[in-house]
Amino acid sequence: MADLNAAFEAAVAQSKNLSERPDNGTLLKIYALYKQGTAGDNTEKKPGFSDMVGRAKWDAWNNLKGTAQDAAQQQYIDLIASLS
């Protein structure tokens, strides 16, 4: 477990130094996996229609509902590794 957390923290740090900016769909996936990996299932209130960015982020995170935090962290690590 400690190894996964260390690898996850390293991937978070690495995500800030990617050579090029990922497309919006990939950025949403990174955000959603990070939130699922750190906070678990989305329990926040859904943003209104006027907040398009917030709504897209909420939807991306909510689509991962039921995914274990460990699994989300591993997917995050794998995704960041594939982008580096």
Rosetta constraint file for C-alpha pairs under 8 A:
AtomPair CA 1 CA 5 HARMONIC 6.32 0.50
AtomPair CA 2 CA 6 HARMONIC 6.08 0.50
AtomPair CA 3 CA 7 HARMONIC 6.07 0.50
AtomPair CA 4 CA 8 HARMONIC 5.96 0.50
AtomPair CA 4 CA 70 HARMONIC 7.65 0.50
AtomPair CA 4 CA 73 HARMONIC 7.55 0.50
AtomPair CA 4 CA 74 HARMONIC 7.34 0.50
AtomPair CA 5 CA 9 HARMONIC 6.10 0.50
AtomPair CA 5 CA 73 HARMONIC 7.92 0.50
AtomPair CA 6 CA 10 HARMONIC 6.16 0.50
AtomPair CA 7 CA 11 HARMONIC 6.12 0.50
AtomPair CA 7 CA 77 HARMONIC 7.02 0.50
AtomPair CA 8 CA 12 HARMONIC 6.19 0.50
AtomPair CA 8 CA 73 HARMONIC 6.03 0.50
AtomPair CA 8 CA 74 HARMONIC 7.29 0.50
AtomPair CA 8 CA 76 HARMONIC 7.38 0.50
AtomPair CA 8 CA 77 HARMONIC 5.86 0.50
AtomPair CA 9 CA 13 HARMONIC 6.32 0.50
AtomPair CA 10 CA 14 HARMONIC 6.07 0.50
AtomPair CA 11 CA 15 HARMONIC 5.96 0.50
AtomPair CA 11 CA 76 HARMONIC 7.54 0.50
AtomPair CA 11 CA 77 HARMONIC 5.50 0.50
AtomPair CA 11 CA 80 HARMONIC 6.26 0.50
AtomPair CA 11 CA 81 HARMONIC 7.51 0.50
AtomPair CA 12 CA 16 HARMONIC 6.96 0.50
AtomPair CA 13 CA 17 HARMONIC 7.30 0.50
AtomPair CA 14 CA 18 HARMONIC 6.68 0.50
AtomPair CA 14 CA 80 HARMONIC 7.40 0.50
AtomPair CA 15 CA 80 HARMONIC 6.16 0.50
AtomPair CA 18 CA 83 HARMONIC 7.18 0.50
AtomPair CA 18 CA 84 HARMONIC 5.98 0.50
AtomPair CA 19 CA 84 HARMONIC 6.98 0.50
AtomPair CA 22 CA 26 HARMONIC 5.89 0.50
AtomPair CA 22 CA 27 HARMONIC 6.08 0.50
AtomPair CA 22 CA 83 HARMONIC 7.91 0.50
AtomPair CA 23 CA 27 HARMONIC 6.23 0.50
AtomPair CA 24 CA 28 HARMONIC 6.16 0.50
AtomPair CA 25 CA 29 HARMONIC 6.36 0.50
AtomPair CA 26 CA 30 HARMONIC 6.16 0.50
AtomPair CA 27 CA 31 HARMONIC 6.14 0.50
AtomPair CA 28 CA 32 HARMONIC 6.02 0.50
AtomPair CA 28 CA 56 HARMONIC 7.59 0.50
AtomPair CA 28 CA 57 HARMONIC 6.13 0.50
AtomPair CA 28 CA 60 HARMONIC 6.25 0.50
AtomPair CA 29 CA 33 HARMONIC 6.02 0.50
AtomPair CA 29 CA 60 HARMONIC 6.66 0.50
AtomPair CA 29 CA 61 HARMONIC 8.00 0.50
AtomPair CA 30 CA 34 HARMONIC 6.07 0.50
AtomPair CA 30 CA 76 HARMONIC 6.48 0.50
AtomPair CA 30 CA 79 HARMONIC 7.58 0.50
AtomPair CA 30 CA 80 HARMONIC 7.95 0.50
AtomPair CA 31 CA 35 HARMONIC 6.17 0.50
AtomPair CA 31 CA 57 HARMONIC 7.19 0.50
AtomPair CA 31 CA 60 HARMONIC 7.95 0.50
AtomPair CA 31 CA 61 HARMONIC 7.44 0.50
AtomPair CA 32 CA 36 HARMONIC 6.04 0.50
AtomPair CA 32 CA 57 HARMONIC 6.94 0.50
AtomPair CA 32 CA 60 HARMONIC 5.52 0.50
AtomPair CA 32 CA 61 HARMONIC 4.18 0.50
AtomPair CA 32 CA 62 HARMONIC 7.89 0.50
AtomPair CA 32 CA 64 HARMONIC 7.31 0.50
AtomPair CA 33 CA 37 HARMONIC 5.80 0.50
AtomPair CA 33 CA 61 HARMONIC 7.12 0.50
AtomPair CA 33 CA 64 HARMONIC 7.69 0.50
AtomPair CA 33 CA 72 HARMONIC 5.36 0.50
AtomPair CA 33 CA 73 HARMONIC 6.74 0.50
AtomPair CA 33 CA 75 HARMONIC 7.11 0.50
AtomPair CA 33 CA 76 HARMONIC 5.63 0.50
AtomPair CA 34 CA 38 HARMONIC 6.08 0.50
AtomPair CA 34 CA 72 HARMONIC 7.35 0.50
AtomPair CA 34 CA 73 HARMONIC 6.96 0.50
AtomPair CA 34 CA 76 HARMONIC 6.64 0.50
AtomPair CA 35 CA 39 HARMONIC 5.47 0.50
AtomPair CA 35 CA 40 HARMONIC 6.78 0.50
AtomPair CA 35 CA 61 HARMONIC 6.78 0.50
AtomPair CA 36 CA 40 HARMONIC 4.39 0.50
AtomPair CA 36 CA 41 HARMONIC 5.95 0.50
AtomPair CA 36 CA 42 HARMONIC 7.42 0.50
AtomPair CA 36 CA 61 HARMONIC 6.69 0.50
AtomPair CA 36 CA 64 HARMONIC 6.95 0.50
AtomPair CA 36 CA 65 HARMONIC 7.83 0.50
AtomPair CA 36 CA 67 HARMONIC 7.44 0.50
AtomPair CA 36 CA 68 HARMONIC 7.84 0.50
AtomPair CA 36 CA 69 HARMONIC 5.93 0.50
AtomPair CA 36 CA 72 HARMONIC 6.05 0.50
AtomPair CA 36 CA 73 HARMONIC 7.82 0.50
AtomPair CA 37 CA 68 HARMONIC 7.66 0.50
AtomPair CA 37 CA 69 HARMONIC 4.35 0.50
AtomPair CA 37 CA 70 HARMONIC 6.50 0.50
AtomPair CA 37 CA 71 HARMONIC 7.60 0.50
AtomPair CA 37 CA 72 HARMONIC 4.91 0.50
AtomPair CA 37 CA 73 HARMONIC 4.82 0.50
AtomPair CA 37 CA 76 HARMONIC 7.99 0.50
AtomPair CA 38 CA 69 HARMONIC 6.82 0.50
AtomPair CA 38 CA 73 HARMONIC 7.91 0.50
AtomPair CA 39 CA 69 HARMONIC 7.82 0.50
AtomPair CA 40 CA 65 HARMONIC 7.87 0.50
AtomPair CA 40 CA 67 HARMONIC 7.93 0.50
AtomPair CA 40 CA 68 HARMONIC 7.32 0.50
AtomPair CA 40 CA 69 HARMONIC 5.81 0.50
AtomPair CA 41 CA 61 HARMONIC 7.85 0.50
AtomPair CA 41 CA 62 HARMONIC 7.08 0.50
AtomPair CA 41 CA 64 HARMONIC 7.32 0.50
AtomPair CA 41 CA 65 HARMONIC 5.06 0.50
AtomPair CA 41 CA 66 HARMONIC 6.55 0.50
AtomPair CA 41 CA 67 HARMONIC 7.65 0.50
AtomPair CA 42 CA 58 HARMONIC 7.78 0.50
AtomPair CA 42 CA 61 HARMONIC 6.44 0.50
AtomPair CA 42 CA 62 HARMONIC 5.50 0.50
AtomPair CA 42 CA 65 HARMONIC 6.68 0.50
AtomPair CA 46 CA 55 HARMONIC 6.68 0.50
AtomPair CA 46 CA 58 HARMONIC 6.52 0.50
AtomPair CA 47 CA 51 HARMONIC 6.20 0.50
AtomPair CA 47 CA 54 HARMONIC 6.13 0.50
AtomPair CA 47 CA 55 HARMONIC 5.27 0.50
AtomPair CA 47 CA 58 HARMONIC 7.45 0.50
AtomPair CA 48 CA 52 HARMONIC 7.85 0.50
AtomPair CA 48 CA 55 HARMONIC 6.99 0.50
AtomPair CA 49 CA 55 HARMONIC 7.23 0.50
AtomPair CA 51 CA 55 HARMONIC 5.99 0.50
AtomPair CA 52 CA 56 HARMONIC 6.11 0.50
AtomPair CA 53 CA 57 HARMONIC 6.23 0.50
AtomPair CA 54 CA 58 HARMONIC 6.03 0.50
AtomPair CA 55 CA 59 HARMONIC 6.04 0.50
AtomPair CA 56 CA 60 HARMONIC 6.13 0.50
AtomPair CA 57 CA 61 HARMONIC 6.19 0.50
AtomPair CA 58 CA 62 HARMONIC 5.93 0.50
AtomPair CA 59 CA 63 HARMONIC 6.07 0.50
AtomPair CA 60 CA 64 HARMONIC 7.13 0.50
AtomPair CA 61 CA 65 HARMONIC 7.26 0.50
AtomPair CA 67 CA 71 HARMONIC 6.61 0.50
AtomPair CA 67 CA 72 HARMONIC 6.47 0.50
AtomPair CA 68 CA 72 HARMONIC 6.23 0.50
AtomPair CA 69 CA 73 HARMONIC 6.10 0.50
AtomPair CA 70 CA 74 HARMONIC 6.23 0.50
AtomPair CA 71 CA 75 HARMONIC 6.17 0.50
AtomPair CA 72 CA 76 HARMONIC 6.08 0.50
AtomPair CA 73 CA 77 HARMONIC 6.20 0.50
AtomPair CA 74 CA 78 HARMONIC 6.18 0.50
AtomPair CA 75 CA 79 HARMONIC 6.04 0.50
AtomPair CA 76 CA 80 HARMONIC 6.16 0.50
AtomPair CA 77 CA 81 HARMONIC 6.12 0.50
AtomPair CA 78 CA 82 HARMONIC 6.20 0.50
AtomPair CA 79 CA 83 HARMONIC 6.42 0.50
AtomPair CA 80 CA 84 HARMONIC 6.29 0.50
